[in-house]
Amino acid sequence: MAQEEKSIIRSLLDPTLTLDEISFEDVEEGTSVKQDGVKRGEKVQQQMGDVYPLIKINDYTIAKDELEKMVIDTTGFIPEIYIKFTMGSSPNVAVTQSIPKDGDRMNVFVKARNDAFKPIRNDYLITNVETTKGADEQGHGSSIIVYGELFIPTFNDEIITSYNGTTFDVLQQIAEKLELGFASNEAETDDEQTWICANDNYKNFIKHICSSSWKNENSFFKCFIDVYYHLNFINVNNQFSDSIEIDDALIDTLTSTDAFESEKSVQTKGKKIFSNAKGYAGTNNFIQNFRLINQSSEMAKRYGYKMHCQFFEQNTLNSWDIFSEPLIVSGSADEKILLKGKAGEDFYKTQIKKRWAGLQYSLPEHNVHEKFLYARIHNLINNAELEKLKVEMHIARANFNIYRGERIPCIFMTTGDIPKAEAGGTPEEEEEGGEFKAAGRPVLDKFISGFFMIHGMTFTYNTRNPDDPKNRGNFIERVTVTRRAWPTPV
C-alpha cells in the first residue's frame, strides 16, 4: 500500500532553468575502430557519470585517474559540492588554463541506474579553491580542492521586491521567477500578507518567508532546494504518524562487475525499505553500516524543551507571551521515549527558553499575519527537535529512488542477546547450548528500527587507490534519517 496522502511530496512546478552544455572530446584510442571486437570509446562514455562522476571545469574534463574525491551534500538549504583532484605528472596545459576564476562554474553529471529516475545534472558556482604545492617546478602532482554551491542565476543578487499572498503561494511564485521547480506535501497555508525583501537576496528572502509560515498548531515547515532544482516547501509534521503503509520501489541488484565497463544491475520491484538484513545485500537498499548522531543535550541547551515567544502587538497595544513545544504523535508519550530528559525524571520541565521577538504590526490595520512572530518560534523549536537524535546510514551506490523529506521505514538487525530476542529460541534451541545459539542469530533491533523522515543525503565518490588502476573508485550514499519518538528499549 502507498503511504499516506498528506506525506507525499509532489512536484507542482517543473524547473525551467537552462544549464550549461556539457560535452567532451572523445580522444580514447581506438574510438572509431574495433579492437578485439570492442569499441573502446563507447566504453569510456558508458563509464563517465556511472563508474565515476563526469566533472567539467571550464573546458577541462577531469579524468578518472585524476579525481580523488567528490562529495555532493544535500543536507543544508542548498546543495553544495566538494571535489579533490590531482594534476598529472606529465605537462597538461589544459588543467592550468582551466583553473577556476571569478564566476566560473563546475558542471557535474552522475547517472541514474534506471530511466524512471532523473540523474544528477548540476552546475555549481565555484566558491573557493585550495591547492597544494606541486612535485616539480611546473606544479605537476599538486592537489586541487574546489568548493561550490548549486548555481541559480540572480539567487544571491540584492533585490528590492515584494509579494502578496500566503507562504505557499509566494514561494511558488519565487520558484517560478528563479526558474526553479516547486515541490510540497501541502496545498495551502493560513498566513496571507505582503512579504517584503528590502536590499537582501532571494536566498535569505526564502528562508525569511519559510520561518514565519503558518497553517495551524499541528503543522510546522521547512524549505530547501534539492539537486533537481526544486524548491521544496514541506509540512514536516505530515511526515510523522502511526501509519505502517510502505511504498513500492525499484531495487537495484548488482549482478556482475567488469574491470573496464560499468557495474551491471538488474532492477526488481520490492518495498521501499532500508535494512542491514542479509537479504538486502547487493542492493541499493542495503545498509552497509550506520551510526547514531546524538545532539540531544546541545539542542536542549540551545532551545530548551519549551520556548516562549514574547512580543508587543501594535494593533491591540498588548504584550504577548505564547509558548511552543515540540509536537508529538498522539499516544506516543505513553508508549515511546520522547527526547525530554532522562526517562522517569521531570527535570526537563524547568528547561525553558524565552525569546523577545519585537513588535508586530498585524493585519488588518498593518501588514503581517497574526501568527507572524509566533510562527518563527513554533517552526524553530519543532525543527530543532529533529536534530537531536539521527541515524546516518551508508548505502552502496546512489539510490535515486528516494528523496529528501520522504517518510521511509528502516529495519536494523543485530546478532543480539536473549533480551533483544525477547523469546529466546524454540524449545529445542533452549536445551543445552540453546542460549548461545539464540544469542548468535539475527534479531530485530527494536530501538533503532521503525519509520523515519529522510533528513538529507550526501553522495560521495572515492578513489580507493589512485596508483592501482584495478582498484576502482566507488560511489556511496550517506542517508541521514530522523524522528521524534523512539521505542522503549527491551
C-alpha positions as CSV (number, residue, x, y, z in Angstrom):
1,M,0.0,0.0,0.0
2,A,1.1,3.6,-0.6
3,Q,2.0,6.0,2.1
4,E,-0.5,8.5,3.5
5,E,-1.6,11.1,1.0
6,K,-0.5,14.0,3.3
7,S,3.1,12.8,3.4
8,I,3.7,12.6,-0.3
9,I,5.9,15.4,-1.6
10,R,4.8,16.2,-5.2
11,S,6.3,18.3,-7.9
12,L,3.8,21.1,-8.5
13,L,6.0,23.1,-10.9
14,D,8.8,21.9,-13.2
15,P,12.2,23.7,-13.3
16,T,12.9,25.7,-16.5
17,L,16.5,26.7,-15.7
18,T,18.9,26.2,-18.6
19,L,22.1,24.5,-17.6
20,D,25.5,24.8,-19.3
21,E,26.1,22.4,-22.2
22,I,28.3,19.6,-21.0
23,S,30.3,17.7,-23.6
24,F,33.8,16.5,-24.1
25,E,36.1,15.4,-26.9
26,D,36.4,11.7,-27.2
27,V,40.1,11.1,-27.5
28,E,40.1,7.5,-26.4
29,E,42.5,5.4,-28.5
30,G,40.6,3.1,-30.9
31,T,37.3,5.1,-30.7
32,S,36.4,4.7,-34.4
33,V,37.7,1.2,-34.8
34,K,37.1,-2.1,-33.1
35,Q,40.0,-3.6,-31.1
36,D,39.4,-7.2,-30.2
37,G,35.8,-6.7,-31.1
38,V,35.3,-3.8,-28.6
39,K,34.7,-0.1,-29.3
40,R,36.8,1.3,-26.6
41,G,35.5,4.9,-27.0
42,E,31.9,3.7,-26.2
43,K,33.2,2.1,-23.1
44,V,34.6,5.4,-21.8
45,Q,31.3,7.1,-22.5
46,Q,29.5,4.4,-20.5
47,Q,31.8,4.9,-17.5
48,M,31.6,8.7,-17.3
49,G,28.8,9.6,-14.9
50,D,28.4,5.9,-14.0
51,V,31.6,4.3,-12.8
52,Y,32.9,7.7,-11.9
53,P,31.3,11.2,-12.0
54,L,31.6,13.4,-15.0
55,I,33.0,16.7,-13.8
56,K,34.0,19.6,-16.1
57,I,35.5,22.9,-15.1
58,N,35.6,25.5,-17.9
59,D,37.0,23.5,-20.9
60,Y,38.6,20.7,-18.9
61,T,37.0,17.4,-18.1
62,I,38.6,15.8,-15.0
63,A,39.9,12.3,-15.9
64,K,39.1,9.2,-13.8
65,D,42.7,8.8,-12.7
66,E,42.9,12.5,-11.6
67,L,39.8,12.6,-9.5
68,E,40.3,11.6,-5.9
69,K,37.0,12.5,-4.2
70,M,33.7,14.2,-4.9
71,V,31.0,15.0,-2.2
72,I,27.6,16.4,-3.0
73,D,26.0,17.4,0.2
74,T,22.2,17.9,0.2
75,T,21.7,18.2,4.0
76,G,21.6,22.0,4.1
77,F,19.4,24.6,2.5
78,I,21.0,24.3,-0.9
79,P,23.2,21.6,-2.4
80,E,27.0,22.1,-2.0
81,I,29.9,20.2,-3.6
82,Y,33.5,19.4,-2.8
83,I,35.9,17.8,-5.2
84,K,39.6,16.9,-4.9
85,F,41.7,16.1,-7.9
86,T,45.4,15.8,-8.7
87,M,47.3,17.3,-11.7
88,G,49.0,14.6,-13.7
89,S,52.8,14.1,-13.6
90,S,53.1,15.0,-17.3
91,P,52.6,18.6,-18.5
92,N,49.0,19.4,-19.0
93,V,48.3,23.0,-20.2
94,A,44.6,22.3,-20.3
95,V,44.5,22.0,-16.5
96,T,46.3,25.2,-15.6
97,Q,44.3,27.2,-18.2
98,S,41.1,25.9,-16.8
99,I,41.8,26.7,-13.1
100,P,38.7,28.3,-11.7
101,K,38.5,32.1,-11.8
102,D,35.8,34.6,-10.7
103,G,32.3,33.5,-11.6
104,D,33.4,30.1,-13.1
105,R,31.2,27.1,-12.7
106,M,31.6,23.4,-12.4
107,N,29.4,21.0,-14.4
108,V,28.6,17.7,-12.8
109,F,26.8,14.6,-14.1
110,V,26.0,11.4,-12.1
111,K,24.0,8.8,-14.0
112,A,20.8,7.2,-12.6
113,R,20.6,3.4,-12.9
114,N,17.1,3.4,-14.3
115,D,15.4,5.6,-16.9
116,A,12.5,6.1,-14.5
117,F,14.7,8.3,-12.3
118,K,16.4,11.5,-13.0
119,P,20.2,11.6,-13.0
120,I,22.1,14.3,-11.0
121,R,23.0,17.0,-13.5
122,N,24.1,20.2,-11.8
123,D,26.0,23.4,-12.4
124,Y,27.8,24.7,-9.3
125,L,29.1,28.2,-8.7
126,I,32.7,27.8,-7.5
127,T,33.1,29.5,-4.1
128,N,36.6,28.5,-3.1
129,V,39.7,26.8,-4.4
130,E,42.6,25.4,-2.5
131,T,45.8,24.0,-3.9
132,T,48.9,22.3,-2.6
133,K,52.4,22.7,-4.0
134,G,53.4,20.5,-6.9
135,A,56.2,17.9,-7.1
136,D,58.2,19.9,-9.7
137,E,58.8,23.4,-11.0
138,Q,55.7,23.2,-13.2
139,G,53.3,22.3,-10.4
140,H,52.6,18.8,-11.6
141,G,51.3,16.4,-8.9
142,S,49.6,19.2,-6.9
143,S,46.2,18.6,-5.4
144,I,43.4,21.0,-6.2
145,I,40.3,21.2,-3.9
146,V,37.2,23.0,-5.2
147,Y,34.1,24.0,-3.3
148,G,30.9,25.1,-4.9
149,E,27.2,25.9,-4.4
150,L,24.4,25.0,-6.7
151,F,24.2,27.8,-9.3
152,I,21.0,29.7,-9.6
153,P,21.3,32.9,-11.6
154,T,20.3,36.1,-9.5
155,F,19.9,33.9,-6.4
156,N,22.5,35.9,-4.4
157,D,21.7,39.3,-6.0
158,E,20.5,42.0,-3.7
159,I,16.9,43.0,-4.6
160,I,14.1,45.2,-3.5
161,T,10.8,43.4,-4.1
162,S,7.5,42.3,-2.5
163,Y,4.9,39.6,-3.0
164,N,1.3,39.3,-1.8
165,G,-0.2,36.1,-0.7
166,T,0.3,33.1,1.6
167,T,3.8,31.5,2.0
168,F,2.6,28.5,-0.1
169,D,1.6,30.8,-3.0
170,V,4.5,33.3,-2.7
171,L,7.2,30.6,-2.5
172,Q,5.8,29.0,-5.7
173,Q,5.9,32.4,-7.4
174,I,9.5,32.9,-6.3
175,A,10.4,29.5,-7.6
176,E,8.9,30.3,-11.0
177,K,10.8,33.6,-11.0
178,L,14.1,31.8,-10.4
179,E,13.2,29.2,-13.0
180,L,13.1,26.5,-10.3
181,G,10.6,23.8,-9.7
182,F,8.4,23.7,-6.7
183,A,7.5,20.6,-4.6
184,S,5.4,20.3,-1.5
185,N,3.2,18.0,0.6
186,E,0.8,20.9,1.3
187,A,-1.9,22.7,-0.7
188,E,-2.3,25.8,1.3
189,T,-1.2,27.8,4.4
190,D,-3.1,30.4,6.5
191,D,-0.6,33.3,6.5
192,E,-1.5,35.7,3.8
193,Q,0.3,39.1,3.9
194,T,2.7,41.2,1.9
195,W,6.2,39.8,2.1
196,I,8.9,42.4,1.6
197,C,12.5,41.9,0.6
198,A,14.5,45.1,1.1
199,N,18.1,45.0,-0.2
200,D,18.5,41.3,0.5
201,N,18.9,38.3,-1.7
202,Y,16.4,35.5,-2.7
203,K,18.3,33.0,-0.6
204,N,17.7,34.9,2.6
205,F,14.2,36.0,1.5
206,I,13.1,32.4,1.0
207,K,14.4,31.5,4.5
208,H,12.7,34.5,6.0
209,I,9.3,33.6,4.4
210,C,9.5,30.0,5.5
211,S,10.5,30.8,9.1
212,S,7.2,32.7,9.5
213,S,5.0,30.2,7.6
214,W,1.9,29.1,9.4
215,K,-1.1,26.8,8.8
216,N,-2.2,25.6,12.3
217,E,-0.9,24.4,15.6
218,N,-0.4,20.9,14.2
219,S,1.9,22.0,11.4
220,F,5.5,23.2,11.1
221,F,7.5,23.9,8.0
222,K,10.9,23.5,6.4
223,C,12.2,24.6,3.0
224,F,15.3,23.7,0.9
225,I,16.4,23.3,-2.7
226,D,17.2,19.8,-3.9
227,V,19.6,18.5,-6.6
228,Y,16.8,18.5,-9.1
229,Y,16.4,22.3,-8.9
230,H,13.1,22.1,-6.9
231,L,12.3,24.5,-4.1
232,N,10.8,22.2,-1.5
233,F,8.3,23.5,1.0
234,I,7.5,20.8,3.5
235,N,4.9,20.5,6.2
236,V,7.3,18.4,8.4
237,N,4.6,17.2,10.8
238,N,2.9,15.4,8.0
239,Q,5.9,13.0,7.8
240,F,5.3,11.6,11.3
241,S,2.4,9.3,12.1
242,D,1.5,5.8,13.2
243,S,0.8,4.6,9.7
244,I,2.7,1.5,8.6
245,E,2.0,1.7,4.9
246,I,5.1,1.2,2.7
247,D,5.7,2.3,-0.9
248,D,6.8,0.0,-3.7
249,A,10.2,0.7,-5.2
250,L,12.6,-0.3,-8.0
251,I,15.6,-2.1,-6.3
252,D,19.0,-2.4,-8.0
253,T,20.7,-5.7,-7.7
254,L,24.3,-5.8,-8.9
255,T,24.9,-8.9,-11.0
256,S,28.4,-8.5,-12.4
257,T,31.4,-6.2,-12.4
258,D,33.9,-5.8,-15.2
259,A,37.3,-4.1,-14.8
260,F,36.6,-1.7,-17.7
261,E,32.9,-1.2,-18.1
262,S,30.4,0.0,-15.6
263,E,28.7,-2.2,-13.0
264,K,25.7,-4.1,-14.4
265,S,22.5,-4.3,-12.4
266,V,19.0,-5.7,-12.6
267,Q,16.0,-3.8,-11.4
268,T,13.4,-5.7,-9.5
269,K,10.2,-4.5,-7.7
270,G,10.1,-4.5,-4.0
271,K,9.3,-2.5,-0.9
272,K,11.0,0.9,-0.2
273,I,12.8,-0.2,2.9
274,F,16.4,0.3,4.1
275,S,17.8,-2.6,6.0
276,N,21.1,-4.2,7.1
277,A,19.4,-7.7,6.8
278,K,21.5,-10.1,4.7
279,G,18.6,-10.4,2.2
280,Y,19.1,-6.9,1.1
281,A,22.9,-7.3,0.5
282,G,23.9,-6.4,-3.1
283,T,21.0,-3.9,-3.5
284,N,20.9,-0.2,-3.2
285,N,18.6,-0.6,-0.2
286,F,21.3,-2.4,1.9
287,I,22.7,-0.6,4.9
288,Q,26.4,-1.3,4.8
289,N,27.0,0.4,8.2
290,F,25.4,3.1,10.3
291,R,26.0,5.4,13.2
292,L,23.8,7.3,15.7
293,I,24.3,11.0,15.8
294,N,23.2,12.4,19.2
295,Q,23.0,16.1,19.7
296,S,20.2,16.0,22.3
297,S,22.0,17.9,25.1
298,E,23.3,20.5,22.7
299,M,19.8,21.2,21.2
300,A,18.2,21.2,24.7
301,K,20.8,23.8,26.0
302,R,20.3,26.0,22.9
303,Y,16.5,25.8,22.5
304,G,15.2,24.3,25.8
305,Y,12.2,21.9,25.9
306,K,9.7,24.7,25.7
307,M,10.2,28.2,24.2
308,H,8.2,31.3,24.8
309,C,7.6,33.9,22.1
310,Q,7.3,37.4,23.7
311,F,6.3,40.4,21.6
312,F,4.2,43.6,21.6
313,E,1.4,43.9,19.2
314,Q,0.8,47.4,18.0
315,N,-2.9,46.7,17.0
316,T,-4.1,45.8,20.4
317,L,-1.4,47.5,22.4
318,N,-0.9,44.3,24.3
319,S,2.2,42.3,25.3
320,W,2.0,38.6,24.4
321,D,3.8,35.7,25.9
322,I,3.0,32.5,24.0
323,F,4.9,29.2,24.4
324,S,5.6,26.4,21.9
325,E,6.9,22.9,22.5
326,P,7.7,20.1,20.0
327,L,4.7,18.3,18.6
328,I,4.3,14.6,19.2
329,V,2.2,11.9,17.6
330,S,-1.0,11.3,19.6
331,G,-0.4,8.5,22.1
332,S,3.4,8.3,21.7
333,A,4.1,9.9,25.1
334,D,2.8,6.8,26.8
335,E,4.4,4.2,24.6
336,K,7.7,5.6,23.4
337,I,10.7,7.6,24.5
338,L,10.4,11.4,23.9
339,L,13.6,13.3,23.9
340,K,12.7,15.2,27.0
341,G,15.4,14.5,29.6
342,K,16.1,11.2,31.3
343,A,13.2,8.7,31.4
344,G,11.3,8.9,34.6
345,E,12.5,12.4,35.5
346,D,10.8,15.8,35.1
347,F,14.0,17.9,35.2
348,Y,13.3,19.0,31.6
349,K,10.2,21.0,32.8
350,T,12.4,23.8,34.1
351,Q,14.5,24.0,30.9
352,I,12.5,26.8,29.3
353,K,13.8,29.5,26.9
354,K,12.3,32.9,26.3
355,R,12.8,35.0,23.2
356,W,11.8,38.6,22.7
357,A,10.6,38.8,19.1
358,G,9.9,42.5,18.9
359,L,7.0,44.5,17.7
360,Q,4.2,43.0,15.5
361,Y,2.1,45.2,13.2
362,S,-0.7,42.8,12.4
363,L,-3.4,42.8,9.8
364,P,-5.9,44.2,9.0
365,E,-4.6,47.5,10.2
366,H,-1.0,46.8,9.3
367,N,1.0,44.2,7.3
368,V,1.8,40.8,8.8
369,H,-0.4,37.9,9.6
370,E,-1.4,37.4,13.3
371,K,1.0,34.4,13.8
372,F,4.0,36.0,12.1
373,L,6.3,36.2,15.1
374,Y,4.9,33.2,17.0
375,A,5.4,31.0,13.8
376,R,9.1,31.7,14.0
377,I,9.4,30.1,17.4
378,H,7.0,27.3,16.5
379,N,8.9,26.3,13.4
380,L,12.3,26.8,15.1
381,I,11.8,24.5,18.1
382,N,10.0,21.8,16.2
383,N,12.7,21.6,13.5
384,A,15.4,21.7,16.3
385,E,13.7,18.6,17.9
386,L,14.6,16.6,14.7
387,E,18.3,17.5,15.1
388,K,18.6,15.7,18.5
389,L,19.0,12.1,17.6
390,K,19.6,10.9,14.0
391,V,20.8,7.8,12.2
392,E,23.4,8.1,9.4
393,M,23.3,5.1,7.1
394,H,25.9,4.2,4.4
395,I,24.3,2.9,1.3
396,A,26.2,1.3,-1.6
397,R,25.9,3.3,-4.8
398,A,23.4,6.2,-5.1
399,N,19.8,5.4,-4.5
400,F,17.8,7.6,-6.9
401,N,14.5,6.0,-5.7
402,I,14.4,8.2,-2.5
403,Y,14.0,11.9,-2.0
404,R,14.7,14.3,0.9
405,G,11.8,14.7,3.3
406,E,10.4,11.3,2.5
407,R,8.9,9.1,5.2
408,I,10.6,5.7,5.0
409,P,10.9,2.5,7.1
410,C,14.4,1.3,8.3
411,I,14.9,-2.2,9.6
412,F,18.0,-2.9,11.7
413,M,19.0,-6.4,12.6
414,T,21.6,-7.4,15.2
415,T,23.1,-10.6,16.4
416,G,21.7,-9.8,19.7
417,D,21.2,-11.2,23.1
418,I,18.3,-13.0,24.7
419,P,16.6,-9.8,25.9
420,K,16.6,-8.4,22.4
421,A,15.3,-11.7,21.0
422,E,12.6,-11.5,23.7
423,A,11.5,-15.1,23.5
424,G,14.8,-16.9,23.2
425,G,14.5,-19.8,20.8
426,T,12.4,-22.8,20.1
427,P,12.1,-25.5,22.8
428,E,14.8,-27.4,21.1
429,E,17.1,-24.4,21.0
430,E,16.5,-23.7,24.7
431,E,18.1,-27.1,25.6
432,E,21.8,-27.3,26.4
433,G,23.6,-24.7,24.3
434,G,20.4,-23.2,23.1
435,E,21.0,-19.8,24.8
436,F,24.3,-19.4,22.9
437,K,22.5,-20.3,19.6
438,A,19.7,-17.8,20.2
439,A,22.1,-15.1,21.2
440,G,24.0,-15.5,17.9
441,R,21.1,-15.4,15.5
442,P,19.9,-12.1,13.8
443,V,17.2,-10.4,15.7
444,L,15.3,-7.1,15.2
445,D,16.8,-4.1,17.0
446,K,13.5,-2.6,18.1
447,F,15.0,0.6,19.4
448,I,16.5,1.8,16.1
449,S,14.1,0.2,13.7
450,G,10.9,2.0,12.6
451,F,9.7,4.8,10.4
452,F,11.9,7.9,9.8
453,M,12.0,11.0,7.7
454,I,14.9,11.5,5.4
455,H,16.8,14.5,6.7
456,G,19.3,14.7,3.9
457,M,21.6,12.7,1.6
458,T,25.3,13.0,0.8
459,F,26.6,11.5,-2.4
460,T,30.3,10.5,-2.3
461,Y,32.8,9.2,-4.8
462,N,36.1,7.9,-3.5
463,T,39.1,6.6,-5.3
464,R,40.3,3.6,-3.3
465,N,43.9,3.7,-4.7
466,P,44.8,6.1,-7.5
467,D,48.0,4.3,-8.1
468,D,46.3,0.9,-8.8
469,P,44.1,1.0,-11.9
470,K,42.5,-2.3,-11.0
471,N,41.4,-0.9,-7.6
472,R,38.4,1.1,-8.8
473,G,36.8,4.1,-7.2
474,N,33.4,3.7,-5.6
475,F,30.1,5.5,-5.0
476,I,28.4,5.5,-1.6
477,E,25.5,7.5,-0.3
478,R,25.1,8.6,3.2
479,V,21.4,8.9,4.1
480,T,20.6,10.7,7.4
481,V,17.2,9.9,8.9
482,T,15.4,11.4,11.9
483,R,12.3,11.0,14.1
484,R,10.9,12.5,17.3
485,A,9.9,9.4,19.3
486,W,11.9,6.3,19.9
487,P,10.7,2.8,21.1
488,T,11.4,1.9,24.7
489,P,14.4,-0.5,24.8
490,V,13.5,-4.0,25.7
